[in-house]
Amino acid sequence: MGWLNYVCIDESGDLGKFGSKYFTVAAVLVDEPKKLARIIKRLRQIKLKKTIKQMPEIKANKSNQRIREYVLERIKRTDCRIFAIVVEKNKIKDYLFDVKNKLYNYLCGILLNELNLDKGKVIITIDKKHTNTLVREDFNGYIKRKLKRKCKELDIEIFHKPSFASNELQVVDFVAWSINRKFNAGDDHYFRIIEEKIENKENMILWK
């Protein structure tokens, strides 16, 4: 089997003109997605009360400090790489809020360029935000063109999954939330746990 890159992408904040001050897209790159999935599986086994265990999805913004710290500490000890893009929304031109899908594609393209993928197969899993097939196909086409511009040999597959059906995406939700919380709420407690894993930390803020 050739070189495999598994990339899981999730975001925190919103791309509305109002709402959160910052928007964050995060990617976790790993050679085997079960390394991420087992974090949530283990969390359900040993940390959660029975009522919470039955919840279909574990999300950072609905979790308590103990759960957040557990997930982030496990991410810190996992063989993975974290990349992120943070945007202060008042620096986004007004007309772009009317084409949120295109804006989102553009930000994900910038994020994926940070990974410097240059060989093998890339399997991208992203939260299934849209039921509209055309919107998903537009995203897929844009991302594939963007990545192949740097390396024509890349073999790219993109899967849109509902986050409740993907333990890996639930892990990335904690990453994106922790980074966005640092900027939106001025609380860097959770960010500091995974800070050393963020490989583009010095240039993750767009349009400074």
C-alpha positions in Angstrom: 0.0 0.0 0.0 1.2 3.5 -0.8 1.6 6.4 1.5 -1.7 7.2 3.3 -2.6 10.6 4.8 -5.8 10.7 6.8 -7.1 14.3 7.3 -10.1 15.1 9.5 -11.5 18.7 9.4 -13.9 20.5 11.6 -14.6 24.1 12.5 -15.6 26.3 15.5 -17.5 29.5 15.3 -19.8 30.6 12.5 -19.4 32.3 9.1 -22.4 34.7 9.6 -21.7 38.4 9.5 -22.6 38.6 13.1 -22.2 36.0 15.9 -18.8 34.8 16.9 -15.9 37.3 16.5 -13.5 34.6 15.2 -13.9 31.5 13.0 -11.6 28.6 13.2 -11.0 25.6 10.9 -8.8 22.8 12.2 -7.3 19.7 10.6 -5.8 16.7 12.3 -3.4 14.6 10.1 -2.8 11.0 11.1 -1.6 7.8 9.5 -4.4 5.7 11.0 -7.8 7.2 11.9 -8.5 4.7 14.7 -5.8 6.5 16.7 -8.3 9.4 17.0 -11.4 7.2 17.2 -10.2 5.3 20.2 -10.0 8.6 22.2 -13.8 8.9 22.1 -14.4 5.2 22.5 -12.2 5.2 25.6 -13.9 8.3 27.0 -17.3 6.6 26.7 -15.9 3.5 28.5 -14.2 5.0 31.5 -15.2 8.6 32.0 -18.8 9.1 31.1 -22.0 8.6 33.2 -24.5 6.2 31.8 -26.8 9.0 30.6 -24.0 10.7 28.7 -22.7 7.5 27.3 -26.0 7.1 25.4 -25.6 10.5 23.7 -24.9 10.0 20.0 -22.2 12.8 19.9 -19.7 14.2 22.3 -19.1 17.9 21.7 -16.6 20.2 23.3 -19.0 23.1 23.9 -21.4 20.8 25.7 -18.8 19.0 27.8 -17.4 19.8 31.2 -13.8 20.7 32.1 -12.9 17.1 33.0 -14.0 15.7 29.7 -12.4 18.5 27.7 -9.1 18.0 29.5 -9.2 14.2 29.1 -9.8 14.4 25.3 -7.1 17.1 24.8 -4.5 15.3 26.9 -5.1 12.2 24.9 -4.7 14.1 21.6 -1.5 15.6 22.9 -0.2 12.0 23.5 -1.4 10.7 20.1 0.9 10.5 17.1 -0.9 13.1 15.0 -0.3 16.6 13.6 -2.6 19.6 14.1 -3.0 22.5 11.7 -5.5 25.4 12.0 -6.6 28.6 10.4 -8.2 31.4 12.5 -10.0 34.3 10.9 -11.1 37.5 12.6 -14.5 38.0 10.9 -14.4 41.8 10.8 -11.5 41.4 8.3 -13.7 39.5 5.9 -15.2 41.6 3.1 -18.9 42.0 3.5 -19.9 40.4 0.1 -18.2 37.1 1.1 -20.8 36.6 3.8 -23.3 36.2 1.0 -21.3 33.3 -0.5 -20.5 31.4 2.7 -20.0 28.1 0.9 -17.3 29.6 -1.3 -15.7 31.3 1.6 -15.6 28.1 3.6 -14.1 26.2 0.6 -11.4 29.0 0.3 -10.5 28.8 4.0 -10.3 25.0 3.9 -8.1 25.3 0.9 -5.7 27.6 2.7 -5.7 25.2 5.7 -4.9 22.1 3.6 -2.1 23.9 1.9 -0.5 24.2 5.3 -0.2 20.4 5.4 2.2 20.3 2.5 0.9 17.0 1.2 3.2 15.8 -1.5 2.8 12.1 -2.0 0.4 9.1 -1.8 -3.3 9.0 -1.1 -5.1 11.6 0.9 -8.4 10.7 2.6 -10.2 13.7 3.8 -13.1 13.4 6.2 -15.2 16.5 6.9 -18.4 17.2 8.8 -21.4 16.8 6.6 -22.7 20.3 7.0 -24.9 20.3 3.9 -27.6 18.1 2.5 -27.2 19.8 -0.8 -25.2 17.4 -3.1 -24.1 20.3 -5.4 -22.6 22.2 -2.4 -20.6 19.1 -1.4 -19.4 18.5 -4.9 -18.4 22.1 -5.3 -16.3 21.7 -2.1 -14.7 18.4 -3.4 -13.9 19.9 -6.8 -12.3 23.0 -5.3 -10.2 21.1 -2.7 -9.0 18.6 -5.3 -7.9 21.3 -7.7 -6.2 23.3 -5.0 -4.2 20.3 -3.7 -3.3 18.9 -7.2 -2.0 22.4 -8.2 0.9 21.7 -5.7 1.2 18.0 -6.4 -0.5 16.4 -9.5 0.3 12.8 -8.2 -1.9 13.1 -5.1 -4.8 10.6 -5.0 -7.6 12.4 -3.1 -10.8 11.1 -1.7 -13.2 13.3 0.3 -15.9 11.9 2.6 -18.7 14.1 4.2 -19.9 12.4 7.4 -22.3 13.5 10.1 -20.1 14.1 13.1 -22.3 12.0 15.3 -21.3 9.0 13.1 -17.5 9.8 13.3 -15.5 9.5 16.5 -12.6 11.1 14.6 -14.5 14.2 13.8 -15.7 14.5 17.4 -12.0 14.6 18.4 -11.3 17.4 15.9 -14.3 19.3 17.3 -12.4 19.5 20.6 -9.3 20.8 18.8 -11.2 23.5 16.8 -13.2 24.5 19.9 -10.1 24.9 22.0 -8.3 27.1 19.5 -11.4 29.2 18.8 -12.0 29.7 22.5 -8.6 31.2 23.0 -9.5 34.0 20.6 -13.3 34.3 21.1 -13.3 34.1 24.9 -9.7 35.0 25.8 -9.4 31.6 27.6 -6.3 29.7 26.5 -6.5 27.0 29.2 -7.5 24.3 26.7 -5.4 25.7 23.9 -2.3 25.3 25.9 -2.8 21.6 26.3 -2.5 21.0 22.6 -0.4 24.0 21.7 2.8 22.1 21.0 1.0 19.8 18.5 -0.1 22.8 16.3 2.5 22.8 13.5 1.5 26.1 11.9 0.9 27.9 15.2 3.0 30.9 14.1 1.0 31.6 11.0 -2.5 30.2 11.7 -4.1 33.7 12.0 -5.1 35.0 8.6 -4.9 38.6 7.6 -3.2 39.9 10.7 
